Amino acid sequence: MVKDKLVSPSMNFQTIASLNKMSLHVLVERVESGYFMASVPELADCVVLAETREAAIAALQEKVRVRLLNIEVLTLEVTNNPWTEFIGMFEGDKEFAELAAELRAERDLDVNGTA
């Protein structure tokens, strides 16, 4: 199901028009039996077991391809984000600034809050 443009259904969902490229994490591990298990954490039912690493990856690619054939990917835009009411609430608060400075010093963070 490939679409030429974004479709905006109800409830602020947006359909992604083209899934030409999608990145998924693939875990490959050798299990006790000597087989290789390949899985995609983002897709709980996409797990395969094979005799070789290459066979496991190939089988997983096919399983993911089949799994995604009828999937529609949506994003949900939240317009009333409850966290926004807290943004800047401590601006100008001397006590909070002192506490934040102590925490940065304790955690060896620089002035910009990065490690």
C-alpha positions as CSV (number, residue, x, y, z in Angstrom):
1,M,0.0,0.0,0.0
2,V,2.1,2.9,-1.3
3,K,0.6,6.4,-1.5
4,D,1.8,9.4,-3.3
5,K,1.2,12.0,-0.6
6,L,0.5,12.3,3.1
7,V,-3.0,11.5,4.1
8,S,-4.4,13.1,7.2
9,P,-7.1,10.9,8.7
10,S,-9.0,11.8,11.8
11,M,-7.5,12.1,15.3
12,N,-4.4,13.9,14.1
13,F,-2.9,10.8,12.6
14,Q,-0.8,11.2,9.5
15,T,-0.2,8.3,7.1
16,I,3.4,8.1,5.8
17,A,3.2,8.2,2.1
18,S,6.2,6.2,1.1
19,L,8.0,3.5,3.0
20,N,11.0,3.4,0.6
21,K,13.4,3.3,3.5
22,M,12.9,2.1,7.1
23,S,15.5,1.2,9.6
24,L,15.0,-1.6,12.1
25,H,17.4,-3.1,14.6
26,V,18.4,-6.7,13.9
27,L,19.8,-8.9,16.7
28,V,21.8,-11.9,15.7
29,E,23.0,-14.3,18.4
30,R,24.4,-17.8,18.5
31,V,22.2,-19.9,20.8
32,E,23.2,-23.0,22.8
33,S,22.2,-25.4,20.1
34,G,24.8,-23.9,17.8
35,Y,22.0,-22.3,15.7
36,F,21.7,-18.6,15.0
37,M,18.7,-16.7,16.1
38,A,17.9,-13.4,14.4
39,S,15.2,-11.1,15.6
40,V,13.8,-7.6,15.2
41,P,12.9,-6.1,18.6
42,E,10.5,-3.6,17.1
43,L,8.4,-6.5,15.6
44,A,7.8,-9.0,18.4
45,D,6.8,-11.8,16.0
46,C,9.9,-11.5,13.8
47,V,12.2,-14.1,15.1
48,V,14.0,-16.9,13.1
49,L,16.3,-19.7,13.9
50,A,18.8,-21.1,11.3
51,E,21.9,-23.2,11.0
52,T,24.1,-20.3,9.8
53,R,24.3,-16.5,10.5
54,E,23.7,-15.8,6.8
55,A,20.7,-18.1,6.6
56,A,19.2,-16.5,9.8
57,I,19.6,-13.0,8.3
58,A,18.1,-14.0,5.0
59,A,15.2,-15.7,6.6
60,L,14.6,-12.7,8.9
61,Q,14.6,-10.3,5.9
62,E,11.9,-12.3,4.2
63,K,9.9,-12.6,7.4
64,V,10.1,-8.8,7.9
65,R,9.2,-8.2,4.2
66,V,6.1,-10.4,4.5
67,R,5.2,-8.9,7.9
68,L,5.3,-5.3,6.6
69,L,3.2,-6.0,3.4
70,N,-0.1,-4.9,4.9
71,I,1.1,-2.5,7.6
72,E,0.2,1.1,7.6
73,V,2.6,3.3,9.5
74,L,1.0,6.3,11.3
75,T,2.3,9.1,13.4
76,L,0.2,10.8,16.1
77,E,0.6,14.5,16.6
78,V,-0.4,15.6,20.1
79,T,-1.5,19.2,20.1
80,N,-2.2,19.6,23.8
81,N,1.1,18.3,25.2
82,P,0.7,18.3,29.0
83,W,4.5,18.7,29.5
84,T,4.5,22.2,27.9
85,E,2.9,23.8,30.9
86,F,6.1,22.9,32.9
87,I,8.6,24.5,30.4
88,G,10.3,27.4,32.0
89,M,8.5,27.1,35.3
90,F,11.8,27.5,37.2
91,E,13.1,30.4,35.2
92,G,14.5,33.0,37.5
93,D,14.2,30.7,40.6
94,K,17.5,31.2,42.5
95,E,17.0,28.1,44.6
96,F,16.4,25.9,41.6
97,A,19.5,27.4,39.8
98,E,21.6,26.6,42.9
99,L,20.3,23.1,43.0
100,A,20.9,22.6,39.3
101,A,24.5,23.9,39.6
102,E,25.1,21.4,42.5
103,L,23.7,18.5,40.4
104,R,25.9,19.5,37.4
105,A,29.0,19.7,39.6
106,E,28.1,16.4,41.3
107,R,27.7,14.7,37.9
108,D,30.7,16.4,36.3
109,L,28.6,18.2,33.7
110,D,29.7,21.4,32.0
111,V,27.7,24.6,32.1
112,N,25.6,23.6,29.1
113,G,24.5,20.4,30.8
114,T,26.5,18.0,28.5
115,A,28.9,15.4,29.7
